[in-house]
């Protein structure tokens, strides 16, 4: 009888508290990158392919709830419980701007053209900062009906979406008028909202449900019940034929988009899974957990024997790191020698 293959993830250590948000950059000439937000107040940047630690952005004085990278992965932004959102140089790790708020910042997102930063949080106000005029007061969008949990841009920066911590639904706002134009109704509060890479779908997680919405006509396309309360979901970006979900039961599950059949169930985290995201090419996906680790899982079926260690999921000609090797590098003993990481060595040590 054929032995069952076991998925062996790359395990990324470094955070000392729960990992609450993950964000992949698009593919750049230097590869793609993964940024993580944690309650330890130290967001970290990694090579998205290997999980190798590149650097830590130091400066927040409270839990970091949200993180993102701009289109070229040259800048990052973070939202924190210290009542600030910060913009960083992702090459040097330097803090470029700090935007003060009057309460905890739960969510932030760069516009597609990278010129604007959207923030939201417990103040129940959506703010748009002009990064070309960082000293100018931000534009405030009409008051949110609840504390903001997630934000995103869509329709070439013409529309923004937000969900709330305390009430259900996803609200879509017209950027020009600052008014709500549509509400996607959900029974429970939406803990994760992702706009697909091709702009066709909005993927949401609420309660025990993962839903897919038409991002242009706002109709509900599919709704699937999950085996447990889910906190995050992500649609495979290349073919859109599968999605991942993670939540309370500590497992990261892969499902068929068309049938909702469970394709894989990845076990390994020792606490609830707070965030899951597909890499921009869809060849791997990352999960962040209450246990303080990030795990990078391979999408395709493993072709290794069970006693071998899974390689990293990239397709470059460089030597591929084993889990142990990646962990050693991530702990700061070695920084990868590829071009982008070398440029970024100046980022302050973890």
N, C-alpha and C positions, 0 to 999 in steps of 0.2 A: 504494500500500500504506500502511495506517495506521501512523503512527510509534508505537513502543512508549513508554508513559508511564514516566517515571523518578521514583521516589519521592525527594523532596527533604526531608530532615528539618530540624527546628530543631536547631541544634548549640549545646549549652550548654558554654561554656568556664568555667574558674575553678579546677578542681582541678589540682594540680601532680603528682599521683601517680595510680595506677590507682583507678577507681571500682569498689567491690566490693559495694555494696548500694544498692538503691533502694526507696522505699516511698511509695505514694500515700495521702493521707488520703481518707476518704469525702467526698462532696460536702457542703459546709457552706453557710450563708447567704452567706459571703464567697467562694464558689468552692471549688476543691480545690487541694491543695498537694502538692509533691513534695520529699522529703528524700533526700539522697544521703550515703553513707558512703565515705570514701576513705582510702587509706594515707597521705595527707598530714596526717592528724589533724584536719582541719577539715571537719566535716559542714556541708552547705549546704542552705538552704531556698529553694525556688523556687515561683513561680506554676505550678501544674500544667498550666494551659492554654497558656500562652505560653512557659514556660521561663525567664521573667524571674527574675533573681537577686533574692531578698529580703534574705537575710542569712546570716551564718556564725556557727556556735556555737563559740566559742573557749574552750579550757580543757584539752583532752586533750593528753597528752604522748607519745602513740604512735599507731600506725595505728588508725583506727576501722573496725571490721569489720561493724558492724550498726547500723541506725537504724530508727526507727518514729515515727509520730505517733499521738496518741490520737484517739478518735472525732470530737471537735470541732475537731481540729487546734489546740488551745490549748497542748498540751504535746508535747514530743518527748523521745525517749530514745535513747541511743547506748551501744554496747558497744565497748571498746577494748583494745588490746594494752598499755595502761598499767595493766592489772589493775583497771579501774573500769568501772562503768556509771553514766552520768549522766542526770538528768532536767532538762530545760530549759523555761523559759517561751518558748513559740514566738512570742509577740508581741514581747517585749523582748529575747530572746536571753540572759536571765540564767540562770545555773546555779542550779537549785533544790535538788537533792540529788546527792550523789556517793556511790555504794555501792561500797565497797572489796571486792575479791576477792583470792584468793591466786594467780591465774594469769590468762592472757588471756581476755577475755570475747568470745566469737564471735557471740553471738545475744542479742536482747532483744525483748520484745513486751509491749505494754499489753493488759490484759484488756479485754473488750468494755465493761464498766461503768467503765473507766478508773481503777479504784481500786487495781489491782495491777500490778506489773511483774515479768515472768518473765525470768530470765537463765540463760545456760548458756555453758560454754566448756571450756577445757583442764583445769579442775579435775574434770571429769566429775560435777559436781553441778548439779542444777536448783534455783534459788532463787526464791522468791516474796516480793517486798517489798510491804508494805502502805504505799501512798503517803499514807494518812491518818495513819500512825504511822511516819514514816520512820526514827526513831531506834530502833525496836524491831528485834530480830534477825529476819532473814528466816526464812521457813519453808523447810526443805530437803526436797526430794522425794527418794525412794529413789535411791541411787547409779546414775548412768547407766553402761551397759556400755562406753562409749567417750567420747572428747572430743566435746563437743556442738557441732554445726555449725549447726543451725537449730532454732528453737522457734516454736510458735504455739498459740493458744487455739482451742477449738471447743466446741460444745454449750453455749452460753451460759455459758462459763467453768467448765464442769463437767469438761472434759477438756483436757489439754495434749498436744501432740505434740512429739517431738524426733527429730532424726537425728544421726548421728555422723560424724566426719571419717574414722575409721579402720575402721569396719565398716558393712556394708550394713543396710538396713531402716529403717523409721520406727516408733518406739515411741509408743504412746498410753498416757497415764497418767491414772488416776482422781485428780482433785485431792483428793477427800476422804480416800481411803485412802493416796494417795501411791504406789500400786503400778501396775506395767505391766499393762494389761488386754488389750492386743492388740499384735501386731507385724506390720506390713506388710512382707513379705519382698521384698528386692531383691538383685540379684547384686552390685552395687557400692554404694559409699557414696552417700547421697543428698545432693546439693549444694544442692538447692532444694526447699522444700515450701511449698505455698500452699493455704490453705483458700478455696474459692470464695465469692464475695460472698453467695450464697444458702445457703451452708452444706451444699451437696449433695456437692461433690467435694473431694478432696485431690489436687492436682497435684504430681507429684514428677519430678525429673530425676536419673537415675543412669547413669553410663557414657554409652552412646550411646542411651539409652532415655528416653522420656517416658511416664509412667504416670498414669492417672486412677483413683482409688479412691472407692468409695462411703463418704462420711464418716460415715454412720450405721450401716451394716452391715459396713463395712470390707472388702468384696469388691473384687477388681480388675475395673474396668469396661472399660478399654481400655489397651493397651500398644503404643506405636509406636516402631519403630527410626528413629533419626535419621541423617543423612548423616555426622555427626562426633560427637565427644564433646561432650555438652551440659552446660552448667553451670547453666542456669536455664530455667524454663518458666513460662508464665502463661496461664490460661484467660480468654477474653473474658467479662466479667462480666454483660453485659446479656442476651444470647441464648445464650451458651455454645456457639456453633456454630463457633468457631475458637480456635486457640491459637498462641502464639508460643514460639520457642525460640532460644537463643543459646549459643555455646560457642567451641570452639577455632579454628574456621575464620574467625572475625571477622565472620560474616554473621548477620543477624537474619531468621529465616524465619517465615512465617505458614503455618499448616496448617489444613485442614478437620478439625474435631473428629470428624466421623462417618466420614470415609473416609481420613484422614491424607494426602490429596492436598496437595501444596505449592501454596499460592495466590500467595505472593509471597516474594521473596528480596531483602532490603535490604542493599546493600553501602555501606560508608563508613567503618566503624571501621578503625583501623590496628593493632589488637591484639585478642587474645581477648576475647569478650564474657562478662563475669562475672555480669551480672544483667539480667533483662528483666521488666517489669511493665506490665500494662494499666492505663490510667486508670480511675477508678471508673465512668465512663459508657460506657467501651469505644470512645470515638471516636478515641483515640490510645493509643500505648504508648511506653514509654521503655526505652532500653538504656544500660547503663553498661559501660565497657571498660577494658582495660589501658592504652589510649591516653590516659586521663585525661578523656575527654569523655563527656557524656550526650547522646544523640540522641533527640529526640521525633518519632515517625513517625505519620503520619495513617493511620487504619485503612481508610477508604473509598477507592475509586478516585479518583485525581486527575482533575480536569476541566480542568486548565490545559494550555497548550501547554508543550512541553519547555523553551522558553527563558524561561519565567516562573518566579518564585520561589514555592515553596509557602507559603501562609499558615499561621498557627497553626491549631490544630484546634478551636478553641472555637466556640460558636454564639452568643456574646454580641454585642450591637450595637456593642461598642467596636471601634476601629480594630485591625486584625489585623497583627501584627508580621511582617516578613520575616525570613529567616534572619539577614541582616546586621544588621538593626535589633535583633533579639533578642540577637545576640552582643555588640553595642555595650552594650546595657543590662546584660547579664549581667556584663560586664567592670567594672561598677560606675560607669559614667559617667552612668547614668540609672536611677532606680528607678521602677517603674510607679506611676501615680497612682491606681490603683483603691483602694477603701477599705481592704482588708485589708493590702495592701502598705504603704500609708501608715502604718497603725498599727504596722507592723513595722520602720519605718525605723531604730529605735533599735538593732536587732541590729548587733553590731560588724561593721565592713567586712571584705570578703573580702581 
